């Protein structure tokens, strides 16, 4: 496969491919969380399981917010469809960011669970997106 083939493939990456990748990552995040939460509950207690859920919720909302933000940017760049006001999207982004900080603070203050469970929940979004990105790369190169 020559260099021109890779560039052609990269150029064919569409908005639908991006959306499908993010939604697949969010589904994978939910599946891993549903499987991991009972195990964490059993090994570390219910507080740690709730912290894992909080981390996963924050991670999933971050993926969703990234989807909204990138979709708005792509619509503006394409100039095709009617773009939502960017101010509203940015307001939602910063509102979610503020709520995330509050949720992290409150959950760490109230729950006496493992901080590692919270960190694992937060990392699940990155893991799920990495897995989906690798799947996408494999599908495009094979």
VOBA-1610 file (N, C-alpha, C; in pm, whole numbers, padded with zeros to 5 digits, always signed):
BEGIN
Unk+00085-00117+00000Unk+00000+00000+00000Unk+00089+00123+00000Unk+00072+00209-00096Unk+00154+00327-00107Unk+00105+00441-00019Unk+00184+00547-00017Unk+00148+00662+00065Unk+00020+00728+00016Unk-00001+00729-00114Unk-00122+00788-00171Unk-00248+00716-00125Unk-00239+00582-00107Unk-00354+00505-00060Unk-00396+00548+00079Unk-00299+00573+00168Unk-00330+00612+00305Unk-00395+00749+00308Unk-00343+00842+00230Unk-00399+00977+00227Unk-00542+00972+00174Unk-00565+00893+00071Unk-00700+00881+00015Unk-00795+00825+00120Unk-00750+00727+00197Unk-00833+00667+00300Unk-00861+00768+00411Unk-00760+00841+00451Unk-00777+00940+00557Unk-00872+01051+00513Unk-00866+01089+00388Unk-00955+01193+00337Unk-01100+01146+00330Unk-01120+01016+00321Unk-01256+00965+00312Unk-01322+00951+00448Unk-01250+00985+00556Unk-01307+00981+00690Unk-01418+01085+00699Unk-01538+01041+00731Unk-01654+01131+00726Unk-01705+01163+00867Unk-01799+01255+00871Unk-01865+01290+00996Unk-01935+01168+01054Unk-01993+01087+00967Unk-02063+00966+01013Unk-01966+00868+01076Unk-01846+00856+01020Unk-01745+00768+01079Unk-01706+00817+01219Unk-01690+00948+01232Unk-01656+01006+01362Unk-01767+00979+01464Unk-01890+01006+01425Unk-02003+00985+01516Unk-02015+00838+01555Unk-02000+00751+01457Unk-02010+00607+01485Unk-01900+00563+01583Unk-01781+00617+01567Unk-01670+00582+01656Unk-01697+00628+01800Unk-01746+00749+01815Unk-01774+00801+01950Unk-01888+00723+02014Unk-01996+00697+01940Unk-02109+00621+01996Unk-02066+00480+02033Unk-01981+00418+01951Unk-01930+00284+01983Unk-01845+00288+02110Unk-01765+00392+02125Unk-01684+00406+02246Unk-01773+00423+02369Unk-01882+00499+02356Unk-01973+00516+02469Unk-02043+00385+02504Unk-02082+00307+02403Unk-02142+00175+02431Unk-02043+00084+02501Unk-01919+00082+02453Unk-01816+00000+02517Unk-01792+00044+02661Unk-01793+00174+02684Unk-01779+00228+02819Unk-01890+00177+02910Unk-02012+00178+02862Unk-02125+00129+02942Unk-02111-00020+02972Unk-02073-00098+02871Unk-02058-00242+02891Unk-01950-00273+02994Unk-01835-00208+02980Unk-01726-00232+03076Unk-01768-00190+03216Unk-01838-00079+03228Unk-01882-00031+03359Unk-01981-00128+03422Unk-02076-00178+03343Unk-02176-00273+03394Unk-02108-00401+03442Unk-02003-00444+03373Unk-01932-00565+03413Unk-01842-00538+03534Unk-01775-00423+03535Unk-01675-00394+03639Unk-01737-00351+03772Unk-01849-00282+03769Unk-01907-00229+03894Unk-01937-00338+03997Unk-02001-00450+03960Unk-02024-00554+04061Unk-01895-00615+04115Unk-01795-00625+04029Unk-01665-00680+04074Unk-01600-00585+04174Unk-01604-00456+04143Unk-01548-00357+04235Unk-01627-00356+04365Unk-01758-00367+04358Unk-01842-00372+04477Unk-01802-00491+04565Unk-01786-00605+04502Unk-01751-00727+04574Unk-01613-00716+04638Unk-01515-00661+04565Unk-01377-00656+04614Unk-01349-00536+04706Unk-01411-00421+04677Unk-01372-00298+04746Unk-01485-00229+04820Unk-01606-00276+04805Unk-01719-00214+04874Unk-01804-00127+04782Unk-01923-00095+04833Unk-02018-00022+04750Unk-01974+00122+04721Unk-01899+00183+04817Unk-01854+00320+04794Unk-01759+00327+04673Unk-01671+00229+04662Unk-01578+00226+04549Unk-01654+00199+04419Unk-01755+00114+04425Unk-01835+00088+04305Unk-01907+00215+04260Unk-01957+00292+04355Unk-02023+00418+04320Unk-01921+00516+04262Unk-01800+00519+04318Unk-01696+00606+04262Unk-01659+00563+04119Unk-01657+00434+04094Unk-01634+00386+03957Unk-01745+00435+03865Unk-01868+00426+03912Unk-01982+00473+03832Unk-01974+00623+03807Unk-01934+00699+03909Unk-01920+00844+03893Unk-01813+00875+03789Unk-01699+00806+03799Unk-01592+00827+03701Unk-01636+00791+03560Unk-01710+00682+03548Unk-01759+00640+03416Unk-01861+00739+03362Unk-01947+00790+03448Unk-02046+00890+03407Unk-01977+01017+03357Unk-01877+01061+03428Unk-01803+01180+03387Unk-01731+01153+03254Unk-01672+01037+03242Unk-01602+01001+03120Unk-01698+00993+03001Unk-01812+00930+03021Unk-01911+00920+02915Unk-01967+01055+02876Unk-01989+01142+02974Unk-02040+01275+02941Unk-01935+01356+02867Unk-01808+01331+02897Unk-01701+01397+02824Unk-01697+01354+02678Unk-01716+01223+02655Unk-01722+01174+02517Unk-01841+01235+02443Unk-01955+01242+02509Unk-02074+01300+02447Unk-02053+01448+02415Unk-01992+01519+02508Unk-01968+01662+02487Unk-01869+01683+02372Unk-01769+01595+02364Unk-01673+01601+02254Unk-01745+01578+02121Unk-01839+01484+02120Unk-01918+01457+02000Unk-01997+01582+01959Unk-02062+01645+02054Unk-02140+01767+02024Unk-02050+01879+01972Unk-01936+01898+02038Unk-01846+02006+02000Unk-01787+01983+01862Unk-01740+01862+01835Unk-01680+01833+01705Unk-01785+01833+01593Unk-01906+01787+01623Unk-02012+01792+01522Unk-02042+01936+01484Unk-02047+02024+01582Unk-02072+02166+01553Unk-01959+02227+01471Unk-01837+02191+01504Unk-01722+02244+01430Unk-01724+02191+01286Unk-01754+02061+01270Unk-01756+02003+01135Unk-01867+02063+01049Unk-01983+02090+01109Unk-02092+02152+01033Unk-02050+02291+00988Unk-01982+02364+01075Unk-01935+02498+01037Unk-01830+02491+00927Unk-01741+02392+00936Unk-01634+02381+00836Unk-01690+02338+00700Unk-01787+02246+00702Unk-01847+02199+00577Unk-01935+02306+00515Unk-02000+02384+00599Unk-02090+02487+00549Unk-02217+02430+00490Unk-02239+02300+00508Unk-02355+02235+00446Unk-02483+02256+00523Unk-02492+02207+00643Unk-02616+02213+00719Unk-02627+02339+00801Unk-02735+02349+00874Unk-02756+02463+00960Unk-02681+02439+01091Unk-02588+02526+01122Unk-02503+02510+01239Unk-02575+02564+01363Unk-02560+02492+01473Unk-02611+02541+01601Unk-02521+02655+01647Unk-02576+02746+01726Unk-02492+02856+01776Unk-02376+02802+01860Unk-02257+02843+01827Unk-02137+02793+01895Unk-02135+02837+02040Unk-02190+02953+02070Unk-02193+03001+02209Unk-02271+02908+02300Unk-02382+02857+02251Unk-02463+02764+02329Unk-02388+02633+02354Unk-02319+02585+02253Unk-02243+02461+02268Unk-02127+02481+02365Unk-02057+02593+02353Unk-01947+02621+02445Unk-01998+02641+02588Unk-02115+02704+02603Unk-02174+02719+02735Unk-02201+02582+02796Unk-02258+02491+02717Unk-02283+02355+02765Unk-02155+02283+02802Unk-02050+02305+02723Unk-01921+02242+02750Unk-01865+02290+02884Unk-01865+02421+02906Unk-01811+02473+03031Unk-01901+02444+03150Unk-02031+02438+03128Unk-02123+02399+03234Unk-02095+02255+03277Unk-02077+02165+03180Unk-02046+02026+03212Unk-01912+02016+03284Unk-01818+02097+03243Unk-01688+02097+03309Unk-01702+02141+03455Unk-01779+02243+03481Unk-01802+02288+03618Unk-01876+02185+03701Unk-01978+02124+03642Unk-02052+02019+03713Unk-01964+01898+03742Unk-01871+01871+03654Unk-01777+01761+03675Unk-01691+01788+03798Unk-01641+01908+03810Unk-01559+01944+03926Unk-01640+01930+04055Unk-01764+01978+04053Unk-01850+01968+04170Unk-01878+01821+04204Unk-01910+01742+04102Unk-01938+01600+04123Unk-01817+01526+04178Unk-01701+01556+04125Unk-01578+01494+04178Unk-01555+01531+04324Unk-01569+01659+04355Unk-01547+01704+04492Unk-01646+01640+04588Unk-01774+01644+04553Unk-01878+01590+04641Unk-01861+01439+04659Unk-01837+01368+04551Unk-01825+01223+04563Unk-01702+01183+04644Unk-01593+01256+04630Unk-01475+01225+04710Unk-01494+01264+04857Unk-01568+01369+04880Unk-01592+01416+05017Unk-01689+01323+05092Unk-01794+01278+05024Unk-01899+01199+05089Unk-01864+01051+05095Unk-01817+00997+04984Unk-01790+00853+04978Unk-01648+00824+05026Unk-01634+00720+05103Unk-01501+00682+05153Unk-01447+00563+05075Unk-01471+00562+04946Unk-01425+00453+04862Unk-01285+00478+04811Unk-01242+00391+04725Unk-01108+00398+04668Unk-01101+00504+04558Unk-01002+00588+04568Unk-00977+00689+04465Unk-00937+00619+04335Unk-00877+00502+04347Unk-00837+00427+04229Unk-00958+00383+04147Unk-01068+00353+04214Unk-01190+00317+04141Unk-01242+00437+04062Unk-01235+00555+04123Unk-01275+00677+04053Unk-01184+00702+03933Unk-01054+00688+03954Unk-00958+00707+03845Unk-00981+00605+03734Unk-01013+00482+03772Unk-01041+00379+03671Unk-01164+00416+03589Unk-01268+00465+03656Unk-01388+00509+03585Unk-01358+00622+03489Unk-01275+00716+03532Unk-01237+00827+03444Unk-01154+00779+03326Unk-01070+00680+03348Unk-00983+00628+03242Unk-01059+00539+03143Unk-01175+00489+03182Unk-01249+00400+03093Unk-01288+00467+02961Unk-01318+00594+02965Unk-01352+00665+02843Unk-01235+00670+02745Unk-01117+00698+02797Unk-00997+00700+02713Unk-00970+00560+02658Unk-00985+00460+02743Unk-00965+00321+02701Unk-01063+00284+02590Unk-01191+00313+02611Unk-01293+00278+02512Unk-01269+00350+02380Unk-01231+00477+02386Unk-01204+00552+02263Unk-01080+00497+02193Unk-00981+00455+02268Unk-00861+00395+02209Unk-00895+00264+02138Unk-00974+00181+02203Unk-01015+00053+02143Unk-01091+00079+02013Unk-01184+00173+02015Unk-01262+00203+01894Unk-01174+00264+01785Unk-01078+00345+01824Unk-00984+00401+01726Unk-00899+00293+01661Unk-00856+00197+01741Unk-00778+00085+01686Unk-00864-00001+01594Unk-00990-00022+01631Unk-01081-00095+01542Unk-01099-00022+01410Unk-01112+00108+01417Unk-01130+00189+01296Unk-01005+00180+01208Unk-00888+00190+01270Unk-00763+00180+01194Unk-00750+00043+01128Unk-00786-00061+01201Unk-00778-00197+01145Unk-00874-00213+01028Unk-00994-00161+01042Unk-01093-00172+00934Unk-01047-00097+00810Unk-00975+00011+00825Unk-00934+00091+00711Unk-00804+00043+00647Unk-00725-00033+00722Unk-00595-00074+00667Unk-00595-00218+00618Unk-00697-00296+00652Unk-00700-00436+00609Unk-00791-00451+00490
//
